[in-house]
């Protein structure tokens, strides 16, 4: 009869509670020795198996708890690493945006400066060209005046006729 230990203990308890009491013996009773010994032998036989099973279950439970703790620690560490990486990434993005704004501002300032310098250079070149043209125009007018004077003096000596000169406005047309 393969009963588990708790059933055997329950049977022993029932046997003692239902046993006949001894006259004038407070709390004493009469039980069948063979039946009680047989139950106790069965309990002794099954108890090591039950204890071994209980130990196996406790060890399995402890192993499960240990694995769960290790897994929880790994998850926590991974979450901390991810959070740290996100914070660093955020800091990198902020730094990159700041640097980008600085580079853009420098480029805009440099562009304005180059534009100003280029305008000054072109204005100066045009001024010098204008001065050179005015100087050349003055020289051409002076040469024409000299030429007319020389041509007019030579003609009046040859023919004695009067020469009329064209005005500068007529020459321009």
OpenMM code with the backbone's topology and positions (N, CA, C; nanometers):
from openmm import Vec3, app, unit

residues = "UNK UNK UNK UNK UNK UNK UNK UNK UNK UNK UNK UNK UNK UNK UNK UNK UNK UNK UNK UNK UNK UNK UNK UNK UNK UNK UNK UNK UNK UNK UNK UNK UNK UNK UNK UNK UNK UNK UNK UNK UNK UNK UNK UNK UNK UNK UNK UNK UNK UNK UNK UNK UNK UNK UNK UNK UNK UNK UNK UNK UNK UNK UNK UNK UNK UNK UNK UNK UNK UNK UNK UNK UNK UNK UNK UNK UNK UNK UNK UNK UNK UNK UNK UNK UNK UNK UNK UNK UNK UNK UNK UNK UNK UNK UNK UNK UNK UNK UNK UNK UNK UNK UNK UNK UNK UNK UNK UNK UNK UNK UNK UNK UNK UNK UNK UNK UNK UNK UNK UNK UNK UNK UNK UNK UNK UNK UNK UNK UNK UNK UNK UNK UNK UNK UNK UNK UNK UNK UNK UNK UNK UNK UNK UNK UNK UNK UNK UNK UNK UNK UNK UNK UNK UNK UNK UNK UNK UNK UNK UNK UNK UNK UNK UNK UNK UNK UNK UNK UNK UNK UNK UNK UNK".split()
positions = [
    Vec3(0.0858, -0.1162, 0.0000),
    Vec3(0.0000, 0.0000, 0.0000),
    Vec3(0.0895, 0.1213, 0.0000),
    Vec3(0.0895, 0.1896, -0.1166),
    Vec3(0.1758, 0.3061, -0.1365),
    Vec3(0.0973, 0.4337, -0.1074),
    Vec3(0.0984, 0.4769, 0.0119),
    Vec3(0.0331, 0.6022, 0.0489),
    Vec3(0.1424, 0.7036, 0.0752),
    Vec3(0.1100, 0.8308, 0.0485),
    Vec3(0.2117, 0.9311, 0.0783),
    Vec3(0.2167, 0.9548, 0.2282),
    Vec3(0.3194, 1.0169, 0.2718),
    Vec3(0.3490, 1.0322, 0.4131),
    Vec3(0.2361, 1.1022, 0.4859),
    Vec3(0.1772, 1.2032, 0.4270),
    Vec3(0.0692, 1.2758, 0.4966),
    Vec3(-0.0524, 1.1864, 0.5186),
    Vec3(-0.0834, 1.1033, 0.4225),
    Vec3(-0.1960, 1.0112, 0.4415),
    Vec3(-0.1662, 0.9123, 0.5528),
    Vec3(-0.0428, 0.8636, 0.5556),
    Vec3(-0.0056, 0.7691, 0.6606),
    Vec3(-0.0117, 0.8342, 0.7983),
    Vec3(0.0352, 0.9575, 0.8086),
    Vec3(0.0286, 1.0280, 0.9362),
    Vec3(-0.1170, 1.0510, 0.9744),
    Vec3(-0.1999, 1.0838, 0.8764),
    Vec3(-0.3430, 1.1045, 0.9031),
    Vec3(-0.4068, 0.9746, 0.9520),
    Vec3(-0.3690, 0.8629, 0.8953),
    Vec3(-0.4224, 0.7337, 0.9377),
    Vec3(-0.3795, 0.7033, 1.0816),
    Vec3(-0.2537, 0.7341, 1.1123),
    Vec3(-0.2043, 0.7123, 1.2482),
    Vec3(-0.2782, 0.8011, 1.3462),
    Vec3(-0.3031, 0.9235, 1.3097),
    Vec3(-0.3755, 1.0183, 1.3958),
    Vec3(-0.5175, 0.9677, 1.4212),
    Vec3(-0.5820, 0.9232, 1.3158),
    Vec3(-0.7187, 0.8715, 1.3295),
    Vec3(-0.7201, 0.7486, 1.4208),
    Vec3(-0.6195, 0.6636, 1.4031),
    Vec3(-0.6117, 0.5426, 1.4845),
    Vec3(-0.5991, 0.5781, 1.6334),
    Vec3(-0.5178, 0.6766, 1.6627),
    Vec3(-0.4981, 0.7151, 1.8037),
    Vec3(-0.6229, 0.7829, 1.8570),
    Vec3(-0.6852, 0.8693, 1.7782),
    Vec3(-0.8042, 0.9405, 1.8289),
    Vec3(-0.9229, 0.8469, 1.8469),
    Vec3(-0.9305, 0.7419, 1.7678),
    Vec3(-1.0434, 0.6497, 1.7789),
    Vec3(-1.0143, 0.5326, 1.8742),
    Vec3(-0.8918, 0.5290, 1.9258),
    Vec3(-0.8557, 0.4175, 2.0156),
    Vec3(-0.9332, 0.4267, 2.1472),
    Vec3(-0.9478, 0.3134, 2.2093),
    Vec3(-1.0198, 0.3078, 2.3371),
    Vec3(-0.9333, 0.3615, 2.4467),
    Vec3(-0.9898, 0.4374, 2.5314),
    Vec3(-0.9164, 0.4925, 2.6437),
    Vec3(-0.8936, 0.3886, 2.7522),
    Vec3(-0.7898, 0.4070, 2.8310),
    Vec3(-0.7567, 0.3176, 2.9425),
    Vec3(-0.8334, 0.3670, 3.0645),
    Vec3(-0.8959, 0.2722, 3.1377),
    Vec3(-0.9687, 0.3187, 3.2550),
    Vec3(-0.8728, 0.3814, 3.3558),
    Vec3(-0.9120, 0.4870, 3.4078),
    Vec3(-0.8400, 0.5670, 3.5054),
    Vec3(-0.7077, 0.6205, 3.4498),
    Vec3(-0.6852, 0.6129, 3.3235),
    Vec3(-0.5633, 0.6687, 3.2639),
    Vec3(-0.6001, 0.7888, 3.1790),
    Vec3(-0.5783, 0.9005, 3.2376),
    Vec3(-0.6136, 1.0236, 3.1647),
    Vec3(-0.5398, 1.0259, 3.0318),
    Vec3(-0.5806, 1.0506, 2.9330),
    Vec3(-0.5117, 1.0691, 2.8055),
    Vec3(-0.4363, 0.9453, 2.7586),
    Vec3(-0.4592, 0.8296, 2.8095),
    Vec3(-0.3960, 0.7075, 2.7624),
    Vec3(-0.5001, 0.6284, 2.6860),
    Vec3(-0.4477, 0.5507, 2.5835),
    Vec3(-0.5398, 0.4710, 2.5054),
    Vec3(-0.4739, 0.3410, 2.4646),
    Vec3(-0.5536, 0.2525, 2.4080),
    Vec3(-0.5037, 0.1241, 2.3640),
    Vec3(-0.5131, 0.1228, 2.2120),
    Vec3(-0.3982, 0.0926, 2.1467),
    Vec3(-0.3936, 0.0828, 2.0005),
    Vec3(-0.3336, -0.0506, 1.9653),
    Vec3(-0.3634, -0.0965, 1.8474),
    Vec3(-0.3042, -0.2211, 1.8038),
    Vec3(-0.1621, -0.1935, 1.7619),
    Vec3(-0.0720, -0.2587, 1.8351),
    Vec3(0.0701, -0.2345, 1.8160),
    Vec3(0.1127, -0.2635, 1.6732),
    Vec3(0.0733, -0.3738, 1.6143),
    Vec3(0.1167, -0.4117, 1.4798),
    Vec3(0.0727, -0.3083, 1.3752),
    Vec3(-0.0507, -0.2633, 1.3885),
    Vec3(-0.1002, -0.1639, 1.2910),
    Vec3(-0.0200, -0.0342, 1.3020),
    Vec3(0.0063, 0.0105, 1.4244),
    Vec3(0.0804, 0.1346, 1.4443),
    Vec3(0.2232, 0.1177, 1.3933),
    Vec3(0.2835, 0.0039, 1.4242),
    Vec3(0.4209, -0.0183, 1.3777),
    Vec3(0.4274, -0.0279, 1.2256),
    Vec3(0.3301, -0.0916, 1.1643),
    Vec3(0.3261, -0.0992, 1.0166),
    Vec3(0.3150, 0.0412, 0.9556),
    Vec3(0.2286, 0.1221, 1.0124),
    Vec3(0.2152, 0.2603, 0.9622),
    Vec3(0.3462, 0.3366, 0.9796),
    Vec3(0.4076, 0.3205, 1.0963),
    Vec3(0.5346, 0.3899, 1.1198),
    Vec3(0.6438, 0.3394, 1.0251),
    Vec3(0.6465, 0.2095, 0.9943),
    Vec3(0.7435, 0.1558, 0.8977),
    Vec3(0.7217, 0.2160, 0.7589),
    Vec3(0.5964, 0.2261, 0.7206),
    Vec3(0.5659, 0.2869, 0.5888),
    Vec3(0.6089, 0.4342, 0.5861),
    Vec3(0.5844, 0.5040, 0.6958),
    Vec3(0.6247, 0.6451, 0.7038),
    Vec3(0.7761, 0.6548, 0.6944),
    Vec3(0.8482, 0.5684, 0.7677),
    Vec3(0.9939, 0.5700, 0.7621),
    Vec3(1.0438, 0.5387, 0.6220),
    Vec3(0.9771, 0.4463, 0.5558),
    Vec3(1.0206, 0.4076, 0.4210),
    Vec3(0.9993, 0.5221, 0.3219),
    Vec3(0.8885, 0.5915, 0.3338),
    Vec3(0.8567, 0.6971, 0.2366),
    Vec3(0.9159, 0.8319, 0.2725),
    Vec3(0.9474, 0.8510, 0.3975),
    Vec3(0.9953, 0.9810, 0.4402),
    Vec3(1.1229, 1.0242, 0.3688),
    Vec3(1.2244, 0.9414, 0.3524),
    Vec3(1.3427, 0.9871, 0.2784),
    Vec3(1.3100, 1.0297, 0.1349),
    Vec3(1.2204, 0.9590, 0.0686),
    Vec3(1.1813, 0.9973, -0.0685),
    Vec3(1.1100, 1.1325, -0.0674),
    Vec3(1.0225, 1.1514, 0.0290),
    Vec3(0.9497, 1.2782, 0.0410),
    Vec3(1.0458, 1.3920, 0.0727),
    Vec3(1.1393, 1.3652, 0.1659),
    Vec3(1.2369, 1.4682, 0.2022),
    Vec3(1.3259, 1.4993, 0.0824),
    Vec3(1.3659, 1.3939, 0.0095),
    Vec3(1.4493, 1.4155, -0.1094),
    Vec3(1.3736, 1.4972, -0.2135),
    Vec3(1.2466, 1.4653, -0.2324),
    Vec3(1.1642, 1.5416, -0.3290),
    Vec3(1.1490, 1.6863, -0.2824),
    Vec3(1.1292, 1.7051, -0.1531),
    Vec3(1.1171, 1.8408, -0.0995),
    Vec3(1.2472, 1.9167, -0.1190),
    Vec3(1.3612, 1.8503, -0.0930),
    Vec3(1.4905, 1.9151, -0.1146),
    Vec3(1.5099, 1.9503, -0.2614),
    Vec3(1.4722, 1.8551, -0.3496),
    Vec3(1.4845, 1.8816, -0.4939),
    Vec3(1.3998, 2.0029, -0.5329),
    Vec3(1.2785, 2.0097, -0.4806),
    Vec3(1.1909, 2.1232, -0.5103),
    Vec3(1.2482, 2.2534, -0.4551),
    Vec3(1.3029, 2.2493, -0.3355),
    Vec3(1.3627, 2.3702, -0.2756),
    Vec3(1.4829, 2.4131, -0.3583),
    Vec3(1.5661, 2.3162, -0.3982),
    Vec3(1.6823, 2.3497, -0.4817),
    Vec3(1.6388, 2.4057, -0.6174),
    Vec3(1.5362, 2.3435, -0.6762),
    Vec3(1.4864, 2.3931, -0.8051),
    Vec3(1.4317, 2.5344, -0.7894),
    Vec3(1.3599, 2.5551, -0.6783),
    Vec3(1.3073, 2.6892, -0.6523),
    Vec3(1.4211, 2.7892, -0.6347),
    Vec3(1.5233, 2.7542, -0.5587),
    Vec3(1.6381, 2.8427, -0.5366),
    Vec3(1.7113, 2.8703, -0.6680),
    Vec3(1.7257, 2.7668, -0.7496),
    Vec3(1.7908, 2.7856, -0.8800),
    Vec3(1.7074, 2.8782, -0.9686),
    Vec3(1.5769, 2.8574, -0.9677),
    Vec3(1.4873, 2.9429, -1.0463),
    Vec3(1.4964, 3.0878, -0.9986),
    Vec3(1.4967, 3.1064, -0.8669),
    Vec3(1.5064, 3.2420, -0.8117),
    Vec3(1.6409, 3.3041, -0.8473),
    Vec3(1.7486, 3.2233, -0.8391),
    Vec3(1.8816, 3.2741, -0.8758),
    Vec3(1.8874, 3.3155, -1.0224),
    Vec3(1.8307, 3.2293, -1.1089),
    Vec3(1.8269, 3.2637, -1.2520),
    Vec3(1.7446, 3.3890, -1.2763),
    Vec3(1.6323, 3.3988, -1.2079),
    Vec3(1.5472, 3.5171, -1.2240),
    Vec3(1.6202, 3.6431, -1.1773),
    Vec3(1.6933, 3.6311, -1.0659),
    Vec3(1.7691, 3.7471, -1.0165),
    Vec3(1.8780, 3.7861, -1.1161),
    Vec3(1.9501, 3.6849, -1.1700),
    Vec3(2.0551, 3.7158, -1.2688),
    Vec3(1.9954, 3.7799, -1.3939),
    Vec3(1.8835, 3.7257, -1.4377),
    Vec3(1.8188, 3.7817, -1.5566),
    Vec3(1.7690, 3.9236, -1.5299),
    Vec3(1.7121, 3.9437, -1.4122),
    Vec3(1.6652, 4.0783, -1.3761),
    Vec3(1.7824, 4.1750, -1.3700),
    Vec3(1.8953, 4.1297, -1.3151),
    Vec3(2.0141, 4.2156, -1.3073),
    Vec3(2.0658, 4.2478, -1.4478),
    Vec3(2.0648, 4.1465, -1.5342),
    Vec3(2.1103, 4.1696, -1.6721),
    Vec3(2.0184, 4.2692, -1.7428),
    Vec3(1.8888, 4.2556, -1.7225),
    Vec3(1.7922, 4.3479, -1.7840),
    Vec3(1.8123, 4.4891, -1.7298),
    Vec3(1.8319, 4.4989, -1.5966),
    Vec3(1.8543, 4.6304, -1.5356),
    Vec3(1.9818, 4.6946, -1.5892),
    Vec3(2.0882, 4.6150, -1.5998),
    Vec3(2.2152, 4.6672, -1.6503),
    Vec3(2.2014, 4.7113, -1.7960),
    Vec3(2.1327, 4.6302, -1.8765),
    Vec3(2.1114, 4.6670, -2.0171),
    Vec3(2.0303, 4.7960, -2.0270),
    Vec3(1.9300, 4.8100, -1.9411),
    Vec3(1.8485, 4.9326, -1.9414),
    Vec3(1.9326, 5.0531, -1.9007),
    Vec3(2.0188, 5.0360, -1.7995),
    Vec3(2.1063, 5.1466, -1.7581),
    Vec3(2.2027, 5.1841, -1.8705),
    Vec3(2.2610, 5.0813, -1.9358),
    Vec3(2.3533, 5.1080, -2.0466),
    Vec3(2.2812, 5.1805, -2.1600),
    Vec3(2.1608, 5.1370, -2.1910),
    Vec3(2.0831, 5.2003, -2.2986),
    Vec3(2.0495, 5.3446, -2.2612),
    Vec3(2.0100, 5.3641, -2.1361),
    Vec3(1.9778, 5.5003, -2.0907),
    Vec3(2.1016, 5.5888, -2.0984),
    Vec3(2.2160, 5.5347, -2.0547),
    Vec3(2.3403, 5.6110, -2.0597),
    Vec3(2.3757, 5.6447, -2.2049),
    Vec3(2.3580, 5.5464, -2.2954),
    Vec3(2.3873, 5.5700, -2.4372),
    Vec3(2.2949, 5.6770, -2.4943),
    Vec3(2.1675, 5.6723, -2.4565),
    Vec3(2.0733, 5.7734, -2.5054),
    Vec3(2.1104, 5.9120, -2.4549),
    Vec3(2.1520, 5.9195, -2.3284),
    Vec3(2.1921, 6.0493, -2.2727),
    Vec3(2.3159, 6.1004, -2.3468),
    Vec3(2.4136, 6.0106, -2.3676),
    Vec3(2.5345, 6.0514, -2.4397),
    Vec3(2.5000, 6.0928, -2.5822),
    Vec3(2.4119, 6.0160, -2.6446),
    Vec3(2.3710, 6.0491, -2.7812),
    Vec3(2.3024, 6.1856, -2.7843),
    Vec3(2.2182, 6.2111, -2.6868),
    Vec3(2.1503, 6.3400, -2.6782),
    Vec3(2.2524, 6.4515, -2.6612),
    Vec3(2.3533, 6.4268, -2.5752),
    Vec3(2.4572, 6.5278, -2.5545),
    Vec3(2.5352, 6.5511, -2.6830),
    Vec3(2.5616, 6.4436, -2.7577),
    Vec3(2.6336, 6.4563, -2.8849),
    Vec3(2.5502, 6.5367, -2.9841),
    Vec3(2.4204, 6.5085, -2.9884),
    Vec3(2.3323, 6.5819, -3.0805),
    Vec3(2.3304, 6.7308, -3.0443),
    Vec3(2.3202, 6.7599, -2.9158),
    Vec3(2.3185, 6.9005, -2.8727),
    Vec3(2.4508, 6.9675, -2.9090),
    Vec3(2.5614, 6.8977, -2.8830),
    Vec3(2.6923, 6.9539, -2.9157),
    Vec3(2.7063, 6.9742, -3.0664),
    Vec3(2.6571, 6.8785, -3.1444),
    Vec3(2.6653, 6.8902, -3.2900),
    Vec3(2.5809, 7.0072, -3.3402),
    Vec3(2.4632, 7.0243, -3.2844),
    Vec3(2.3787, 7.1370, -3.3243),
    Vec3(2.4452, 7.2698, -3.2884),
    Vec3(2.5032, 7.2754, -3.1693),
    Vec3(2.5727, 7.3971, -3.1272),
    Vec3(2.6880, 7.4271, -3.2214),
    Vec3(2.7684, 7.3254, -3.2521),
    Vec3(2.8830, 7.3438, -3.3426),
    Vec3(2.8341, 7.3824, -3.4814),
    Vec3(2.7251, 7.3205, -3.5265),
    Vec3(2.6681, 7.3528, -3.6576),
    Vec3(2.6257, 7.4990, -3.6634),
    Vec3(2.5616, 7.5452, -3.5583),
    Vec3(2.5203, 7.6860, -3.5540),
    Vec3(2.6409, 7.7789, -3.5549),
    Vec3(2.7463, 7.7407, -3.4823),
    Vec3(2.8675, 7.8225, -3.4802),
    Vec3(2.9300, 7.8293, -3.6197),
    Vec3(2.9407, 7.7143, -3.6861),
    Vec3(2.9996, 7.7105, -3.8210),
    Vec3(2.9147, 7.7918, -3.9180),
    Vec3(2.7830, 7.7777, -3.9084),
    Vec3(2.6935, 7.8535, -3.9960),
    Vec3(2.7086, 8.0036, -3.9722),
    Vec3(2.7161, 8.0468, -3.8469),
    Vec3(2.7337, 8.1883, -3.8148),
    Vec3(2.8667, 8.2396, -3.8695),
    Vec3(2.9727, 8.1606, -3.8520),
    Vec3(3.1040, 8.2005, -3.9036),
    Vec3(3.1000, 8.2120, -4.0556),
    Vec3(3.0340, 8.1171, -4.1212),
    Vec3(3.0252, 8.1200, -4.2676),
    Vec3(2.9471, 8.2430, -4.3151),
    Vec3(2.8386, 8.2743, -4.2453),
    Vec3(2.7606, 8.3926, -4.2828),
    Vec3(2.8428, 8.5202, -4.2639),
    Vec3(2.9141, 8.5281, -4.1518),
    Vec3(2.9992, 8.6452, -4.1274),
    Vec3(3.1075, 8.6560, -4.2335),
    Vec3(3.1689, 8.5436, -4.2677),
    Vec3(3.2750, 8.5430, -4.3690),
    Vec3(3.2179, 8.5830, -4.5051),
    Vec3(3.0979, 8.5365, -4.5360),
    Vec3(3.0333, 8.5726, -4.6625),
    Vec3(3.0075, 8.7224, -4.6699),
    Vec3(2.9539, 8.7775, -4.5605),
    Vec3(2.9289, 8.9227, -4.5583),
    Vec3(3.0594, 8.9998, -4.5765),
    Vec3(3.1653, 8.9559, -4.5097),
    Vec3(3.2947, 9.0232, -4.5198),
    Vec3(3.3488, 9.0149, -4.6629),
    Vec3(3.3412, 8.8956, -4.7221),
    Vec3(3.3897, 8.8810, -4.8609),
    Vec3(3.3070, 8.9668, -4.9571),
    Vec3(3.1771, 8.9748, -4.9358),
    Vec3(3.0905, 9.0562, -5.0196),
    Vec3(3.1301, 9.2039, -5.0077),
    Vec3(3.1542, 9.2478, -4.8833),
    Vec3(3.1929, 9.3871, -4.8614),
    Vec3(3.3275, 9.4167, -4.9284),
    Vec3(3.4259, 9.3270, -4.9100),
    Vec3(3.5585, 9.3476, -4.9686),
    Vec3(3.5500, 9.3470, -5.1216),
    Vec3(3.4688, 9.2541, -5.1775),
    Vec3(3.4535, 9.2472, -5.3228),
    Vec3(3.3906, 9.3758, -5.3766),
    Vec3(3.2895, 9.4264, -5.3066),
    Vec3(3.2264, 9.5521, -5.3499),
    Vec3(3.3262, 9.6681, -5.3458),
    Vec3(3.4064, 9.6731, -5.2391),
    Vec3(3.5069, 9.7796, -5.2298),
    Vec3(3.6078, 9.7676, -5.3436),
    Vec3(3.6499, 9.6447, -5.3740),
    Vec3(3.7479, 9.6233, -5.4813),
    Vec3(3.6902, 9.6652, -5.6163),
    Vec3(3.5677, 9.6240, -5.6440),
    Vec3(3.5051, 9.6602, -5.7723),
    Vec3(3.4857, 9.8108, -5.7813),
    Vec3(3.4395, 9.8731, -5.6723),
    Vec3(3.4198, 10.0180, -5.6730),
    Vec3(3.5528, 10.0893, -5.6977),
    Vec3(3.6591, 10.0425, -5.6322),
    Vec3(3.7916, 10.1030, -5.6505),
    Vec3(3.8395, 10.0842, -5.7944),
    Vec3(3.8199, 9.9637, -5.8501),
    Vec3(3.8630, 9.9376, -5.9881),
    Vec3(3.7860, 10.0264, -6.0854),
    Vec3(3.6553, 10.0417, -6.0640),
    Vec3(3.5752, 10.1281, -6.1513),
    Vec3(3.6180, 10.2747, -6.1376),
    Vec3(3.6483, 10.3192, -6.0143),
    Vec3(3.6939, 10.4563, -5.9933),
    Vec3(3.8247, 10.4807, -6.0678),
    Vec3(3.9194, 10.3838, -6.0545),
    Vec3(4.0478, 10.4015, -6.1239),
    Vec3(4.0278, 10.3998, -6.2758),
    Vec3(3.9364, 10.3148, -6.3233),
    Vec3(3.9081, 10.3098, -6.4676),
    Vec3(3.8483, 10.4418, -6.5138),
    Vec3(3.7546, 10.4931, -6.4330),
    Vec3(3.6926, 10.6211, -6.4664),
    Vec3(3.7984, 10.7320, -6.4713),
    Vec3(3.8887, 10.7338, -6.3738),
    Vec3(3.9941, 10.8348, -6.3720),
    Vec3(4.0849, 10.8207, -6.4943),
    Vec3(4.1159, 10.6956, -6.5296),
    Vec3(4.2023, 10.6731, -6.6462),
    Vec3(4.1324, 10.7177, -6.7738),
    Vec3(4.0022, 10.6884, -6.7846),
    Vec3(3.9258, 10.7302, -6.9032),
    Vec3(3.9173, 10.8820, -6.9100),
    Vec3(3.8894, 10.9466, -6.7939),
    Vec3(3.8832, 11.0923, -6.7914),
    Vec3(4.0183, 11.1530, -6.8299),
    Vec3(4.1247, 11.0933, -6.7793),
    Vec3(4.2584, 11.1421, -6.8130),
    Vec3(4.2847, 11.1263, -6.9624),
    Vec3(4.2465, 11.0078, -7.0165),
    Vec3(4.2669, 10.9837, -7.1604),
    Vec3(4.1817, 11.0793, -7.2416),
    Vec3(4.0574, 11.1039, -7.1978),
    Vec3(3.9693, 11.1963, -7.2685),
    Vec3(4.0287, 11.3368, -7.2674),
    Vec3(4.0830, 11.3769, -7.1521),
    Vec3(4.1465, 11.5095, -7.1445),
    Vec3(4.2644, 11.5184, -7.2402),
    Vec3(4.3431, 11.4101, -7.2472),
    Vec3(4.4570, 11.4099, -7.3392),
    Vec3(4.4107, 11.4160, -7.4845),
    Vec3(4.3018, 11.3411, -7.5179),
    Vec3(4.2488, 11.3438, -7.6559),
    Vec3(4.1992, 11.4844, -7.6886),
    Vec3(4.1275, 11.5475, -7.5964),
    Vec3(4.0770, 11.6839, -7.6214),
    Vec3(4.1936, 11.7809, -7.6389),
    Vec3(4.2928, 11.7663, -7.5514),
    Vec3(4.4095, 11.8545, -7.5631),
    Vec3(4.4790, 11.8324, -7.6968),
    Vec3(4.4906, 11.7056, -7.7379),
    Vec3(4.5561, 11.6761, -7.8670),
    Vec3(4.4748, 11.7331, -7.9819),
    Vec3(4.3435, 11.7240, -7.9760),
    Vec3(4.2594, 11.7804, -8.0816),
    Vec3(4.2736, 11.9320, -8.0869),
    Vec3(4.2755, 11.9893, -7.9659),
    Vec3(4.2906, 12.1351, -7.9628),
    Vec3(4.4242, 12.1732, -8.0242),
    Vec3(4.5273, 12.1043, -7.9878),
    Vec3(4.6608, 12.1319, -8.0440),
    Vec3(4.6616, 12.1072, -8.1951),
    Vec3(4.5951, 11.9953, -8.2355),
    Vec3(4.5904, 11.9628, -8.3783),
    Vec3(4.5156, 12.0707, -8.4559),
    Vec3(4.4023, 12.1143, -8.4034),
    Vec3(4.3262, 12.2177, -8.4721),
    Vec3(4.4047, 12.3470, -8.4789),
    Vec3(4.4694, 12.3777, -8.3693),
    Vec3(4.5455, 12.5017, -8.3689),
    Vec3(4.6580, 12.4939, -8.4706),
    Vec3(4.7244, 12.3803, -8.4761),
    Vec3(4.8345, 12.3648, -8.5713),
    Vec3(4.7813, 12.3594, -8.7137),
    Vec3(4.6715, 12.2903, -8.7330),
    Vec3(4.6149, 12.2788, -8.8688),
    Vec3(4.5586, 12.4131, -8.9124),
    Vec3(4.4979, 12.4849, -8.8227),
    Vec3(4.4403, 12.6139, -8.8571),
    Vec3(4.5486, 12.7154, -8.8878),
    Vec3(4.6570, 12.7138, -8.8183),
    Vec3(4.7649, 12.8087, -8.8418),
    Vec3(4.8310, 12.7783, -8.9750),
    Vec3(4.8448, 12.6517, -9.0061),
    Vec3(4.9070, 12.6140, -9.1330),
    Vec3(4.8167, 12.6459, -9.2503),
    Vec3(4.6912, 12.6339, -9.2391),
    Vec3(4.5957, 12.6612, -9.3461),
    Vec3(4.5826, 12.8113, -9.3680),
    Vec3(4.5760, 12.8890, -9.2633),
    Vec3(4.5605, 13.0315, -9.2823),
    Vec3(4.6869, 13.0907, -9.3413),
    Vec3(4.7957, 13.0348, -9.3202),
    Vec3(4.9164, 13.0881, -9.3812),
    Vec3(4.9175, 13.0532, -9.5279),
    Vec3(4.8662, 12.9428, -9.5673),
    Vec3(4.8680, 12.9018, -9.7070),
    Vec3(4.7606, 12.9744, -9.7848),
    Vec3(4.6447, 12.9827, -9.7435),
    Vec3(4.5402, 13.0404, -9.8263),
    Vec3(4.4901, 13.1733, -9.7758),
    Vec3(4.5108, 13.2003, -9.6601),
    Vec3(4.4636, 13.3245, -9.6036),
    Vec3(4.3168, 13.3202, -9.5785),
    Vec3(4.2599, 13.2077, -9.5992),
    Vec3(4.1164, 13.1951, -9.5775),
    Vec3(4.0898, 13.1638, -9.4312),
    Vec3(3.9707, 13.1906, -9.3892),
    Vec3(3.9393, 13.1649, -9.2499),
    Vec3(3.8830, 13.0235, -9.2369),
    Vec3(3.9189, 12.9605, -9.1327),
    Vec3(3.8777, 12.8207, -9.1075),
    Vec3(3.7785, 12.8231, -8.9933),
    Vec3(3.6716, 12.7519, -9.0141),
    Vec3(3.5761, 12.7421, -8.9028),
    Vec3(3.5978, 12.6078, -8.8335),
    Vec3(3.5919, 12.6127, -8.7078),
    Vec3(3.6121, 12.4906, -8.6278),
    Vec3(3.4791, 12.4401, -8.5783),
    Vec3(3.4768, 12.3093, -8.5645),
    Vec3(3.3554, 12.2472, -8.5086),
    Vec3(3.3691, 12.2444, -8.3564),
    Vec3(3.2577, 12.2638, -8.2941),
    Vec3(3.2622, 12.2573, -8.1475),
    Vec3(3.2728, 12.1120, -8.1007),
    Vec3(3.3051, 12.0975, -7.9770),
    Vec3(3.3205, 11.9627, -7.9223),
    Vec3(3.1888, 11.8893, -7.9255),
    Vec3(3.0776, 11.9584, -7.9072),
    Vec3(2.9454, 11.8918, -7.9108),
    Vec3(2.9173, 11.8406, -8.0502),
    Vec3(2.9600, 11.9178, -8.1546),
    Vec3(2.9399, 11.8719, -8.2909),
    Vec3(3.0262, 11.7489, -8.3201),
    Vec3(3.1413, 11.7439, -8.2636),
    Vec3(3.2316, 11.6299, -8.2840),
    Vec3(3.1753, 11.5046, -8.2178),
    Vec3(3.1105, 11.5241, -8.1074),
    Vec3(3.0561, 11.4083, -8.0362),
    Vec3(2.9467, 11.3436, -8.1177),
    Vec3(2.8710, 11.4269, -8.1920),
    Vec3(2.7604, 11.3710, -8.2708),
    Vec3(2.8170, 11.3063, -8.3920),
] * unit.nanometer
topology = app.Topology()
chain = topology.addChain("A")
for resn in residues:
    res = topology.addResidue(resn, chain)
    for name in ("N", "CA", "C"):
        topology.addAtom(name, app.Element.getBySymbol(name[0]), res)
